[in-house]
Amino acid sequence: MEFDMIIHNGLIVSDTTVLPLGNEIGVKNGKISCIGMSLPSGPKTERVDAEGAYITPGGVDAHVHLAQTNAPTGDTWETGSRSAIAGGTTTILAFASQKRTDTSLIPVLDDYYQKARGQSYADYGFHFILTNPTRDILQKEFPIMANEKGVTSVKLYMTYEPMKLTDRDLLDIMISCRALGLTTMIHAENSDMIALIIEGLERNGNTDPFYHAIARPRIAEDEASYRAISLAELVGAPILIVHMSSKVAVEHVRHAQARLLPIHAETCPHYLFLLSENLKSKPSDHFCGAMHVCSPPLRHRVEDLEDLWQGIANGTFTVFSSDHAPSKYDHPGGKKLGLVNGIPMFSKIPNGLPGVETRLALLFSESEACLPPAEARLSLPRFVQLTSTNPAKMYGLGGCKGSILPGYDADFVIWYPTSSDQAPTEITQKMLHHGVDYTPFEGVKIRNWPRYTILRGKVVWNRDSGKVLGEMTYGQYLKRGKGEVLVGKSSLTPRGMLDNERDMWMPKR
Ligand SMILES: *[C@@H]1O[C@H](CO)[C@@H](O)[C@H](O)[C@H]1NC(C)=O
């Protein structure tokens, strides 16, 4: 058999180990055919020389908002997915967002699918954002979504007026998800605490962007995270708490994991690199803090960042996602919605930061690939787990995405060799490919960048030539299977309950 592509002279990183130099990857028909020494080339084999650099699986970014109707000024599928591959991410999971008035998910998925189809440089799938979980949806449509459409995860909000769900809603949804093997993602912040604080801040005229970070204190995240965990424990459902930013909330997760509960946690680049001081106004621009408005907000102290780095290193976090949520800054329908008659009103600023392109380089730069062991924040296999393998497994793409193994899609990032001086040393808006007019990471130091991105055996990004080589029609819709539970186990008896107590009231599967 003749390989279509052989990648040689690289250090292949898996989720458990780094293979020694000399191991090569043979690619055939877009899939990894084998890994071995001195693979034979044929006349048509494309040989890619990694020049001694690390090769990691193509990034899987499981938390990307693109072209949602509630954020019209940010990225289209074209710009968002282009940005992904230029940053080494070959798979993105975006959201199909149900409105309260939508009584069926089927047209919602169709709508979002039509926006993405033929418009994506990266492979993609959807999670549902559920805001109106009718009985019909839970009982009739969930099985269709899981078994026919390949949508095997839902995201639930405990905050935001247009989207928040009651605890009862959360429980009903978790029970349905558990029965079908769907993954439940939860945005955990206490809505009433936040509403109370916003009201008080506004009453006192404290409406600058910085007050966004005051309006959503850590305790709101801590309480809601613990509540989400308790709800999940009651019904024995696995959950993932998304974009965690607070030490105490993460401790709740850690304690739950220690009790073998299937509680997963996600964090994002901005909670590791950025502080709330970014929300303050500058003399040149009173409103610029709006560029860093996201929820949960950026926290105040360097120690807050350190706490999260600990969870990255010690395994508390299962996945590391961008939560790419793009809104243009200098646009009346974007962040400037928060300028009301010229007066900053933080509560009206659209939430979210762009970051799909910068996610991998930021974390890789802090890994043992770029730093001596004493300074490195994480190992290379841990980098691969967090950015590719775990999200792929959790969201039903195991066996296809997120690992460098025979039979998997030939999706790779080839980095610059450690000795190279070709990689950029700091992030600037100018080098990015998204449709947003700023990056929240402007000036943040990095130590490497994806040199080549390969998607299903095709080089779609070559930084040396400064080019996105892929085509917008190349990205494929991914019908996902059931997600794997990567932490703990389901069906433990909740603390203090008798062993058969839950069976007395739990709906039969
Ligand atoms: C791991 O990190 C988390 C988050 O900072 C922390 O709560 C936990 O105590 C750490 N666990 C261990 C065993 O170090």
The ligand as a MOL file (V3000), in Angstrom:
LIG
                    3D

  0  0  0     0  0            999 V3000
M  V30 BEGIN CTAB
M  V30 COUNTS 14 14 0 0 0
M  V30 BEGIN ATOM
M  V30 1 C -5.9200 20.1140 42.5360 0
M  V30 2 O -6.2610 21.4210 42.1410 0
M  V30 3 C -7.4950 21.8850 42.6330 0
M  V30 4 C -7.7450 23.2450 42.0160 0
M  V30 5 O -6.8530 24.2030 42.4630 0
M  V30 6 C -7.4660 21.9140 44.1590 0
M  V30 7 O -8.7270 22.2940 44.6380 0
M  V30 8 C -7.1000 20.5580 44.6900 0
M  V30 9 O -6.9200 20.6250 46.0820 0
M  V30 10 C -5.8340 20.0230 44.0520 0
M  V30 11 N -5.6820 18.6550 44.4590 0
M  V30 12 C -4.5370 18.1130 44.8150 0
M  V30 13 C -4.5800 16.6830 45.2240 0
M  V30 14 O -3.5020 18.7370 44.7850 0
M  V30 END ATOM
M  V30 BEGIN BOND
M  V30 1 1 1 2
M  V30 2 1 1 10
M  V30 3 1 2 3
M  V30 4 1 3 4
M  V30 5 1 3 6
M  V30 6 1 4 5
M  V30 7 1 6 7
M  V30 8 1 6 8
M  V30 9 1 8 9
M  V30 10 1 8 10
M  V30 11 1 10 11
M  V30 12 1 11 12
M  V30 13 1 12 13
M  V30 14 2 12 14
M  V30 END BOND
M  V30 END CTAB
M  END
